[in-house]
Amino acid sequence: MTAEAVVSFAVERLGDLLIEEASFLHGVTDKVAEIQVELRRMKCFLKDADARQGEDETIRNWVAEIRENAFDAEDTIDTFVLKVALRRRRGRGLKNILKRYACIFSQLIALHKVGTEIDAIKTRISGLTTSLQTYNIKRIEGERSSGNETRQRRVRRTYSHVVDEDTVGVEGNVKILVEQLLLMESSENRRSSSSIVSIWGMGGLGKTTLAKKIYHDGAVRRHFECFAWSSVSQQFNIRALVQEILIKLMPPLSQEQRKEIEKRMEIEKMSDDEVVKRVYQIQEEKKCLVILDDVWSTEAWETLRPAFPLHKAGSSKIVLTTRYKAVALHADPRAFVYEPKCLTDDESWELLQKKALNSPDIISSNPTINNMEEMGREMARYCGGLPLAVVALGGLLAKNPTLHDWERIHRNIKSYLMKSGKDNYKQQDSGVSDVLDLSYQDLSYHLKSCFLYLAHFPEDYRIPTKTLIRMWVAEGIVSNEDVGEEYLIELIERCMVQIGTTVHIRRTSIGYDGRIKTCQMHDLMRDLCLSKAKQENFLEIIDGFQQVETSSSSTVTLTRGTVDKVRRRAIYLDHSPPTESTSTIAEEARARAVSTNNNKNEDADDIYVKLNPENDTPLRSLLILSYLSREIPKREEIHWMLRKLELKKFTLLRVLSLERLALGEKLPKSIGNLVHLKFLSFKHSILLHFPLFIRNLGCIETLDLRLLSPLGHDEHMTCLVMNEVIGRMRWLRHLYLPYHLNVGKSKVQWEKLSNLETLKHFDAEQWDIKDLAHLTSKLQKLSVRNVKSFKELMEVILKPSHSNLRTLFVNGVGTQMEETDLKQLSKCQHLCKLFVDGEIRNLPEPNLFPPNLTELCLQSSKLQQDPTPILERLPNLTILSFWYDSYIGEEMVLSRNGFLRLKVLRLMSWSVKRLKVDVGAMPNLNELSIGQCISLEMVPEGVRYITTLQKLQISYMSKDFIRRLQVIDGKEGEDFYKVQHVPSIILIDDDGVRRSIRP
């Protein structure tokens, strides 16, 4: 984070502490308030200082000191609160009055110490304040533009006459956009269409190049009479920009065609209002095309809006390019909004050849450098389909044409691409990092922190959005999950983050309610994120497997040197599936680290120091991530880094994630002393004994105990005092219980968990189903397993206390569900998502389903009648899944005008032989998944008429079924014509071999 962001958070955090921890801070409240005031005063100068860090190393050091002092203030108070809390907890059992007095005396000493430390921090901040005049740092309440930002804007300014002829993959985009500009101009069409065409996407995607292609297109030139191109950018002068447009649109003022300078002189005499009015009038009188390139904000558009006749039936058009979807939509809700796609691997390689080689045939014609194509393709792939990155790389390779040069650049591709434009490329171009950095600099300090937090996660990692947002909340980066969701959506609409992709038939990236389930980052955007996280001292990454892969004698690679000051840490285990060679190296490194003779082993000692500093660390987040995410870790595979890690050092932790790890027999009791912890996850980790000591975590808000037993999937983990463990967690909001848990006769006082919103894996064989009645109205998501009867469950669900229930998972209903039982669901007014696993005699009529149901999943229902005639009439259904044995008939018919809102359909059935799709069925379907339908004869003919279909996935089907959909050696399969219109087609045969037509 910038120093301004850090100080802003510190000021907010100290204010929160003064309220939340008043009882603990009694005696130093005034001192805390004083340092809060001092930091707030300092914040006004940090806009200027942050903007000028590139000018002077002394200012950079000054900013770093401010940042560290703000951290120190928060750490000092948090540490004091921790000590007082632990003493009070231990004091509950003291019967000896002398021990009580000793505890009070100890607390007074701690109080004096924290007061002294706060005074020292305040003195240091005061000393830094006196340096402001020396460095000529000014107080700024608004925004300022740094020299570096000014240089970037100047370099990024675009000109309509500079057209890049070496483009690839833009023809289709140009055709679509030109058609929009040249729509028939009937009076009816004019009333319904918009004057604006918006092109949006991340920096470097080629928006400006596409706009230039349109601007110079022959048909466009013949259609319009007047043309103007203007580069808006982040900082612009409204008068100068509109005046520039007027000069370009203004017709000759006399038959003698006045010179440009005369025209300018006349315009200069106009008032601002007259200039805007004249631009407006010309667009009414003539067919004008105006390109507004690089619009950064809705505010910028609002200042320009008066110059354009948007709501009148005219022939003029505006093309707007922007990085932000919100800007594209804000300009005109009726506008045609277009997002260009990234280049494919083949297109990236084609473009790279055009930029790097005088002749694309040079590689194939030279047998001595036949491996250059392989290297070139790998480097092109690294660009992630971003045209700017490919062009930048091509310019670099063109200046370094030898095989040796290409090998050197191939080894260091990441560093070369992320260097600034002035180092490597032509002056008129901006480097990849410069372009992406503009997006980062435009973020608010809250959004910057959210963005930098993504640096925790490895490359190509699909990040669960709920987990991410709850981590933000636990650290105090956002105040609540609703705000976190808004911030994430804004980052996505700013093209800083992407919606996640998935190839799993049971998963989608968008939920039933339109919420995003997973997200990820473009590789180059992640590189920027890592660079900024390192620069801002935000995060430390320890990549254990990368270390042993690169050198067996060097130390673990760290992103920064000052270990004691790090506040967030991510540890990557098993960087990639081990090959024969890397496995041997890894085993040797592990052997050295755990050897009984390693007391003198410098490598192991150095790793130990880095993982466990001598003093307690102010670490706030610790994420230990395993790359073997699709495999269940074996009990004996406890990673050597986990053996070395001492969690007792991390007393101020708020976030601890230990997922998909082999954790051994039991965890260290020191986790129970992490009283600040708000987020704790053991999801899919192997652990023999239940961690009873987590009962001391009184601040916990998210607790994921979905542990796996090392003895087998069906073996139960035992906890006979469950109420003592979770009964104290009054702030708990999200609880995920173990998949298999034996609680004996232990009862939980669920009513004490008054803030609980999510309860997953409640086992009706371990607890009485009636216990759920004690949960409060805050409960929104409930997952129950091993239910004896659905009727018994509904008696609990229909209690007034569960009126806000939105998601219900019922796994393993013991008796057949009757239609009368299912009818009760109609009373669940807010229920949106329903999963039912169990035999159903008959489905109720559509009007007896929950009225707001948007997602339905059936499994093991053994329905004998086709369920679609009933389900297709559910008015709000958007996601429908038929899993194993949900329907045991042979034919399923999706009829015309059925499933009007359905967007996702998933089918897994061993019995269905014929799947019929009528023309007009599922008119809004976006994704179709068919998996393990071993009896299905072919893809339905009607699929060809679903024009909205964007993704088709056929999984674990016979090779013959797959072959019918493929294009092999240019020959189309028998069923290819049915699916050729679908942009993304993924085919996986019955051996698990992926045979995608389009990714």
N, C-alpha and C positions, 0 to 999 in steps of 0.2 A: 504494500500500500504506500501511497505517497505520505509524506509527513503530515500533510493536512488531514488525510483520512485517518491516520493513526491517532492524531491529537483529537479529532472530532469524536472518534470512538471512545477514547480515554475520558473525555469530558462527559459523554453520555453514560459510560460505565461507572464513573465515580458518582454521578448523580443517582444512578440506580442503587449503588452500594449504600449510599447515605440513607436511602429509603428501606431497602430490603434487609440490610444488616445493621440496622440502628442499634440493636441490643448488643451486638458484638463490638461495634465501634465506639461505644460510650467512652468518652475520655479523649478521643482524638477526632471527634466530629468536626471541630473548628479547623483543625489542620487539613483534613481532607477537603473541606470546602474551600480553603485558601488555595490549595494547589489546583483545584478545579478552576477557580477564577484565573489563576496565573496561566494555565493552559488555554483557557478560552481567549485570553488577551493575546497569547502567542499565535493562536490560530489565524488571526487577521493578517499576519505577516507571511504566512506560509504559502499563500497563493503565489506571491511574488517569488519567494525562495524556491518553491518547487519548480516553477517555470524557468528559473535561471540556473538550474543545476548543471546544465550542459555548458555553461559559460565558464565556470570556475570550480576547481577541485575544492577550494576552501569552502565555498557555499555548499557543495555536496556533503562535505564532512560536517558542516554546521547543521544541515538538515538531518543527517544521520544521528547526530547527538540528540537533537530534539525528539526524534522518533524513539530512541532508546530510553530517554528520560520519561517519556509518556508511558512506555511499556513498564519501566521500573516502578512508576507510581502505582499502576494497577496491580503489578505483581506483589509489591510490598503489602498492600492492603489485603489482597486475596490470601497471601501467606498467613497474615495475622488472623484473619477470619477462620482459616483452616485450623490453626493451632488452638484457638479458643473453642471451636466446635469439638475437636478431639478431646480436649481436657474436660469439657462439660459432659461428653458422652462417657468418658471413663469415670467421672465423678459421681455418676448416678449410683454406682454400687459401693461407694465409700461409706463405711460406717464409722471409721475412726475420725473424730472431729479434728485431730491434729493434721491428718492428711487433707482434710477439707481446707484448713487454713493454709497449708502448704500449696495447694492448688491455686487459691486466691492470690497468694504472694507471687507465685510463678506467673500468673496472668498480669499482675501489676508490672512485673519486670518486662514482660512481652509488650505491654502497652507503652512503657517508656521507650523501649527499643524501636517500636514502629513510629512513634512520634519523632524520635531522633532521625530515623531514616527518611521520613517525609520532609523534615526540615532540610536535610542534606540535598534531597532532590529539588526542593524549592529553590535552594541557594544556587544549584547548578543551572536551573532554568533562568533564574534572574541574571546570572552571569552571561548566559547566551543572549538574553534580551539586550544587554548592553552592547553586544557585538553587532546589533542590527545596523547602527549608523556607520560602523566601520565598513560593512559590506554593501552599504547603500541599499538595504532591503526596505521596501516601502510597505506601508499598511494598505491593503486592498480589500475592499468589501465585495466587489463584483468579480468579473472575469478579466484575465489579461492573457495576452498572446506572447509566448516566448519566441526568441529568435529562431529556435529550431523549428517551431511550428510554422512561423512565417516562411522559412525556407522551404518546408515541405509543401505549403500551399502554393508557393510560387512555382515549384517544380511540378506540382500536380495540375497546374492550370492547363486546360485543354483548348485546342484550336481546331476549328472545323476543317481547315485546309490540310492538316497533317493527317493523312490517312495511311494506315498500315495495310499494304497489299497482301502480306504473308499471313493470312488468317486461315483457320481450319474450323469446320463444324459450325459456322455461323449462318450458312445459307438458309437452313430451315427456319432459324429464328428470324432472319430478315424477312422471309416470305410471310410469316405469320403477322409480323408487326406492320409490314407495308399494306397487307390486306386490311388491317384495322384502320389505317390512315386513309385508305382509299375506298372506304365503304360507300355504297350508293347514297347519293345525297337527296333522296326523296324527302318530302316534308315529314312523312311518318318516321323515317329513319333518323332524321335530324333531332326529332323530339325525344326519341328513346335512347340515342347514343350520347356518349360523352365527348367533350373536346380534348380529353387528356388520355394519353397512353403513358403508363408508368412502367419503367424497367427497374427492378430492384434485385439486390443480391450483395454478397460479401465483396469487400475490396479485392480487386484483382481478377474478378470474374469475367471481365470484358464488356461491361455495360457501356462504357464510353465508345469502345470500338464498334459495338453493335449500333449505337446511336449514329455514329459517323457513316456507317454503311447505309443506314436508312436515309440519312441527310443527303447523300450523294447518289441514291438510287435513281435510275433513269425514269421510272414511272412516277416516282415522287416529284422529281424535278419538272416533269411535264404537267403534273396535276396542280401544283401550287405555284403562286405568282411571286411571293416574297418569302425570304428565308432569313432567319437569325439564329445564331449559335451563341450561347452565353454560359460561361463556367461560373457556377454560383459559389461552391465551397463553403467552409465553415464561417469565415469572416468575409463579409462583403458589404459594399456601400450601395444602398438601394438606389440612390440617384444615379450613380455611375453605371450600375448594371442596367437599369431601365433605359438610360440614355444610350447605352451601347446597342440595345435592342432596337431603339428608335432609329438610330443611324443606319442600321442594316435593313430595316423595313421601309424606311422612308423613300418614296419614289422621287425621281428628279424634280427639282423645284422650277425648272424652266426647260425650254426646248434646247437650250445651250448646254444642258447637263452640267450644272455647277460643280465645281471642284469639291473634293471631300472637305477641304478646310473651310470653305464657305458654308457648307451644310452644317458643319460642326459649330461654327460661330453663331449661326441662327439658333441652333438647339440650345447652346449655352445661355442664351438670353431668356429662355423659357423658365418659368418657375417649376418646382417639383411637380405640382399638381398638373400643370400643362403638359409636362413630359409624359406622365402616366396616362393622361387623357388622350394624348395624340397616339400613343402606342395602342391603346384600346380601340380608337376609331379606325386605325389602319386595318386592324384585324377584323373589324366589322365590314369594311369596304372591300377587302381583298381576301383571296385565299392565301393565308400565311401559315408557315410552319416554323414554330419556335422551339428550339432545343434548350432546355434548362438542365445542364449537366452538373451532377454532384450536389443535389439539394440535401442538406444535412438535418434539417429539423422542420417540424410543422410550423414553428414560429417564422422561419425563413419564408416558407410558402405563403403564410398569411400576409407578410409584408409585400409580397409580389402579386398576390391575387387581384388587387384592384386594376392591374394593367391588362387583365385578360377577360374577354367577354365569355364567361363559362356557361351561363344559363340562358344564352340566346341562341336561336337556331342559325348558326353560321357555318362557314366552310373552313375556318381556320382551326388548326390543331396545335397541341402542345405535346412534346415528348419530354418526359421528366425522368432523370436517372437518380437513384438514391440507394444508399446502403440499408435503409430502414423501411420495413414493411409498413410501419405506422404512417410514415410520410407518404408512401405510395397510395395508401387507402384514404388518407386525410384529404388529399388534393381534391378528390371527387369520388364519392362512394360508387358512382356509376362507371368510373374509369376502367379501362382495360388494363389490368395489372399483370405483368409478365415477369417471371423469374427464370433467366437462362440457366441451363444445366451445366455442370462441370464437364470438361472434355472426358471422353473415354480414354483408356490406355492407348489404343491405336491412334486416336486423334492427337493425343499428347505427343506421341512419338513422331507423327507426321509433321506437327508444328515444330518440334525440336529440330528435325532435319532441315526444315526450311530456314531456321534461324542460325543453325550451327554449321551447316555445310553449304558450300557454293553449289554443289550438285548432290541431290539426294542419292544418286547412284554411286557416289564415291566409295561408300562402304562395301557394297556388293562387288565393285569392280577391282577392289584391292585385296587380294587374298592374305596379305600380311597383317591386316587389321580386321580380320573377320569377327573378332570378339568385341569390336566396338559397338555393334548393334545391341548385343546383350547388355553391355554397360549402359548404353544410351537409353534403352527401354527401361532399365531399372531406375535410372535417374529421372526419367520422365514420369514414371509411376510415383516417385516420391513427391512430385509437384502436386499430387492429389487432384489433377484435373483443373488446376487453376491456371488460366492462360498467362497471366502476368508472370507467374513463377517459371513457366516453361520458356517464355520469351527471355526472361532474365538469365536463365540457365543457358539458353541458346547463345546469347550474346557472350557469355563467359567462355563457352566451348569454342566459339568462332575465333576467339583470340588465343586459344590454347588448343591447336588442332592435332597435336601428336598423340599417339597412343599413350605415352608416358603421362602427358597432361591429363588425358581423360581418366586414367587410372587414379591419379592424385585427386582430381575433383570428385571422382566416384567415391573415394574413401572418406572425403570430407564434405559430402554434398550438403549436409545440414548447415554447417557454418558458412559455406559460400552463399547459399540462398538467403540466409538471414542477415547478411551484411547490408549496410545501408547503400542506397542507390549511388551516392557520390563516389563510392569506392570502386564499383565494378562496372557500372553501366553508363550509357549515354546520358548526357546532361538533361535531355528533355524527358527522360524516363525516371521514375522513382523506384527504388529498390523494394523488394517484397516487404521487408520489415518496416520501411517507411510508410507504405500504403496501409498495412494492417495496424501499425502504431497509431495512425490517425483515429481509427475506430476506438482504440483503447483510451486515448486521451480525451475523447468526447464523452466518456462515461462519468456519471456521478461517483463520488467516493464510495457510496454503498454498492453500486454496481461493480466498481473496480474490485472490491473485496470479494464479491460473489464470483466474479470471473477468475480471479487469482486462485480461489479455493479449488477450482477445477484442475489445477496443476497437480493436485494430490494423485490423480488417477493416471494409469499408464496409457500409452498410445493405443488407439482403437478400442478402448475400454467403454462398454455400454454402461453408463452411469444411471442407476435407478434414481429417478427424480425425487421420489419421496424421501429416500435416504439422504440425498444431497441437501434437500431443503431442511430436513430435521437436523442435520449437522450445522447448517447455517444458524438455525434457531438456537441450538445448544451453545454455540460460540458467541451468540449475541450479535451476529452480523446482521440478522433481520429480527424483527420483533415477534413475528408469528408466521405460521405456515402459509397463510393467505398472501401476506406480503412477499414471502419467498417465492411463491408461485408466480406472482406478478413480475418479480424481478427476473425470474428464469425466462418467462415468455418474452420480456423485453430484450434479453440477451439473444434469444433466438431470432426475434424480429430485427435485431441489429446485425444478424449474421455472424455473431461471435460464437454461437453454440448451434449445433445441429440437432434435429430430432433423431433419435436413435434408430438404427436399422436392426432387423432380426430375421433369421431364417427358420426360427422354430415355429412349427405349425400351431402351437398352442398360445403363442404370444403375439401381441401387436405393440407398436410403439405409441399408439393413441388409445386411451381407455374409452369405456362406454360413455363417459360424460364429456368426451373431447379433451380430457386432460392428457398431458404428455407423460408416458410411463418411463421412457429412457431417453437419455441425451448423450451426445458425444461431441468431439471437436475435430474439425479439419486438422490434418497433421501440421500444416504451417501455422494455423491459429494456435495450436497447442504449443508449438515452438515459441511463439511470441509470449504465450502465457507463462511458460517455464522461464523465459528470459526475464520477464517482468517480475516474476515471483522471486527470482534470484536477486535481481537488482534492488527490489524493495525489501529484501530481507524477510520475505513472507513465509518461506517454506524451505525445508531441507529434505532431500530425497536420498535414501540409501538403497542402491540397486545391487543387492547381493549377488544375483546370478550373473549380471553384466560384469561384475568385478571378477569373478572366477573365470569368466569366459575370456576376458581380455588379458589378464595377467595373473599368474598364480602367486606372485610375490609382492604385488603392490597392495595398497590399502583400499578399503571400500571407497568408491567414488562418492563425494559429497557435493552438494550444490553451493555450500558456503563453508568458510573456515571457522567461524566463531560458534562452536557447538553449544556453549553454555547459554547463549542468548536466543537460540532457535525457539520458536513458539509453535511451530507445526512440523510434523515429520511424517513422511510416508516411506515405508519399507517394502520393497518389492522382492518377493521370493519366487524362485523358479521363473526367470524372465521369459523363457520359452520352453516348449517341450524338449527335453534333453536329447541330443543326438549322441551317437556313440562316443565322439571325441569330447564334446562338452560335458557329457556325463562323467567321463573319467577325470577330467580336470576338476569338476565340482566335487566329486568324491574325495579327491586328494585334498582339496581345500578344506572340506568338512572334516576330514580325518585330522588335518593339522590343527583345526580349531578346537576339536574335542579330545585331542590326544591327552593321555594322562601325563605326558611329559611336556605339555605346552606351556608350562610356567615361564619358560624362557623364550617362548615363541613370540617374536616381535609383532608379527601380523595379527595373531589372535589378541594380544594385549592392546594393540592399536584399535582394533575393531571394538573391543570391550569398552575402551575409554570413550570412543565415539558414540556407542549405544548408551553408555551409562556414565555420564560425567560425574566428577567427584561430588559436586554440590547438587542440591535439588535444582531441577531445571524448570523454567517457566513454561514448559510445553503445555499447549492447550488442546492440540489434536494429535492423535497417533493412529495412523491407519497402516495395518500390515496386510498387504494384498498378495494373494497367490495367483499366478497366471494359470495354474492348472484348474481353471474354474469349472470345467466340465467333468472333472474326475473327483471322486470321493477320496480324501486323503487317508492313507493307511496309518494305523496306530503307531507303527514303528518309525514312520517318516517324520519325526519331529525335527524341524529345520534347526540347524546349529545356531542361527541367529536368535531364534526364540529361546534357546537354552541360555544364551548370553544376556538376554534382556532382563533388567531388573526394574519392574514397574514401580517399586517403592520410591524411585527417584522422581517420579512425575506426579507430584502431589497436587498440582493445579489443573490436571487434565479435565476437560469438559467432554471430549469426544474420544472414544476408544473403540476401534473396529478390529476384531480378530476373526475374520471370516474365511471359511474354507481352509482351515489349518488343522494339522494334527497337534493337539495341545497336551497330549499325555494323559496321565492318570488324574491329576488335579492342578488347578491354577494356584499361583501364589496368593496367600492371604492378604498381601499388601494391596490388592485391588480394593479390598474393603475399606481402606483408608483414603481412597480417592473420592472424598465427600463432595467435591465440586462436580463430579461426573454427571452429565445430563443425557449422554447418548452412549449406549453400550451394546455391541452386537457380537454374538458368537455364531452367526448364521452359517449352517452347514459345516461347522467345525467338529472335530472328533474329540470327545472328552469322556473319561470313564466315570468320574464322580461329579455330582451336581455341585456347582459353586455356591455353597451356603453363605459365604461371607459377603455376598452382594447385598445382603439384607441391610448393611450399614449405609447404602447409597441413597440417602434420603432426598437428594435433589434430582434423581433420575427421572427423565421424561420419556425416553424411548429405550426399551429393553427387549432385545431380540435373543431369545433362548432356544432358537431352533437348532439345538445341538444334535449330533448324530452319535449313536453308540458305537464303539469300536467292535462290539461283539456281534453286530448284525443289524439289519434294518428293523427287525421286529423286536429287538431287545429293549426293555424299558430302563430308563434312568430313574433312580429312586431319590425322592425328597419327601421325607415324612413330616417336615415342619414348614410346609409351603406358606402357611399364613404368616409365620415369623419372617419369611423372606420377602414376600411382596406386600404384606399387609401394612408395612410401615411407609410404603412409597406413595405418599399422598399426592405428589405432583405427577405421578405416572399417567401418561396419555396414550402410549402405544405399547401393548404387551403382546409378544409372540412367545407362546409357550413351547416347550419341547414337543417334537412329533410323538414320542413315546415316553410317557411319564407315569411313574408309579408313586402316588401320594399317600397310599395306605388310607388311614382314617382322617387324615389332615383336612380340615375345613378352612376355607378362606373367607374372611369377612369382606366380601366384594363391595359392600356399601361404603367401606372406607376409601375405596379407589374412586373418589367422586369426580375426578377429572378424566377418567378413562374414556377414550374415543375409539380405540381399536383393541379388540380381543381376538386373537387367532389361536386355533387348535385347542379349544376347550373340549375336554374328553368326557363325554357323558357316562362312560364306564367308571371313571375315577371320581367324578363329582356328580351330585344330584342336578339334573337339568333345571330343577326349580330354583337353584341358587342364582341363576341368571336374572331372576326377577329383581334381585337386589341392586343390579347395576342401574346407573342414573340415566337421565335423558340425554346426556352428552354422548352416549355410545352411538357410533355411526357405522362401524364395521364389525361384524361378528362371524366367526368361523367355528362351527361345532362338528364334532365327529362322534361316531358310534352312538347315534341316537336310536333309542328303542322304537319310537314311533313318531311320525311327523306330527300327529295330532297333539302329542304331549309337548312337543317343541312349540307349536303355534299357540298353545295356552300361555306360554311364557312370553313369546314374541309380541303378542297382542296387548300386553300390559301397557298402560299409559306411559310408563317410564321408558319404553322403547319406541316412542313415537317418531324419533328422528333417525331411526335405522335406515341406512342407505344401501348397505351391502350385506348379503347373507350367503354364507357358504355352508351347506349341509352335506357332510361327507359320510356315507355309510349308514343309511337308514335301515334298521333291522327288519321292518315289516313293510309289506306293500302299501304304497300310498294310494289312498282313495281320492276320487274326484272331490268329494265333500271336504276333505282335509285341505286340498290345494285351493279350494274356493276361498278359504280364510285369508289367503294372501292379498285378496282385493282390498282388505282393510289397511294394508301397509301402504299408506299414501305416499311416503317418501322413498320407498324401496326402488332402487334403480338397477341394481346388479344382483342376479340370483343364480347360484350354482346348486344343483340338486343331484346327488349321487345315490341312486336307489330305484327300486322297481316301482313303476307307476302303472296303475290299471288303465286309466283314461285321463286325458288332459281336460281341464275345465274349458268353458267357452271363453272367447277372447275378453269379454267384458268382466270376467271374474279373475283376471290376472291383475297384479299391481298396476294402477293406472299410469305410473311414470316409469315403467320398466323399460330400460334401454339395452341391457345386456342379459342374455339368458344362455346358460350352459346346462345341458342334460348329459348324464352319464349313467350307464347300467340301468336305464329306464325300462328296457325291453318292451317298448311300445310296439304293438302289432299293427296298428293303423298308422298310415302316413300322418305325421303331426303337422305338416306344413299348411294344410287348409285352415287350421286353427291359428297357428303362429303367424301366418302371413298377414293376419288382420290386426295384430298388435300395433297400435298407431305410432308408438315411439321407439320401436325396436331397431337398434342400429348394429348390434353385434349378436350373432347366433352361432352356437357351437353344438354340434352333435358328436359326442365322444363315444367310446367303446360301448357297444350294445345299447345305445340309446334308442335305436330303432332297428328292429330285426326283420323288417319286411324287405321285399326285393325291388320295389319301385318307389321312387320319390319324385313328385311333380311340383315344380315351382311355377305357379300359374301367372297369367297376364294380370298386371295391376296388383300383384301381391308384393308384400315386403317393400312398401313405398319408400321407407327411410333406411332400409338395411344398407350398411356400408361394408360389413365384414361377415362372410359366411365360411364356416369351417366344418368339414365333414370327414369323419373317420368311422367307417362301417364295413364290416366283413360280409354283410349280407346283401347290401344294395347292388343290384346288377344294372339297373336302368335309372339314370338320372335325367329327367326331362326338364328343360328350361324353356318356357313359352316366350315368344316375342313380347316384350313389354314387361316382363318380370324383373323385379329388383332394379328399377331404373336409376338408382343412385349407388349401386354396388361399386366399391372401390377395391376390395381385396377378396379373392376366392382361394381357399386352401382345401385341397383334397388329399388325404393321407391314408395309407393302409386300407384302401377300398379294394381288396384283392379280387372281388367279384365284379367290379365295375368294368363294363366292356369298352367304353370310350368316353371322351370328353363330350358333354352335351352340345348339340348343334346350336342351341340358343345362346351359347356363350358369345358367339360372334356378334350378336346384336346388343350386347351390354357395352355400350360405347364409353361408359364412365369407368370401366375396369382398368385399374392401374397396376395391379400386382396379381399374378397367378402363381401359386405354388403347388406343385404335384410332388408328394413325398412318399417314398418307400412303396412305389408301384412297380409292376413288372417291367422288365426291359423292353418288352414289345409295346406296352402302353406308352412308355417314355419315347420310344423310337418314332411312334406315330406323330409326335409333336415336334420332333427335331428337324433341322435342316442339315443333312449330311452330304458333304461334297457338292454343295449347291442344289441338292435334290430335297424338296420339301416332303415331309411325312404326310400321311393321309389326312391327319387332323390339324395340320399346321394352319390351314386357312381359317380355322375357327378361333385361333388365338393370336394371329399375326398382328392385330391392332393393339395388343397389350404391351405397354412400355417395359415392364419388368416380369420376366418369366424365369422361375427357378424350378428345375427338375432334379429329383433325387430318386435314383432307382432302388430296387429292393436290397442291394448290397451297400447302400448308403453312399454311393458315388454321386457327387453333385455334377449335373450336366446342364448348367444354366444356358439359356439362349441369350438372355439379356440380364445383367446383374440388377 
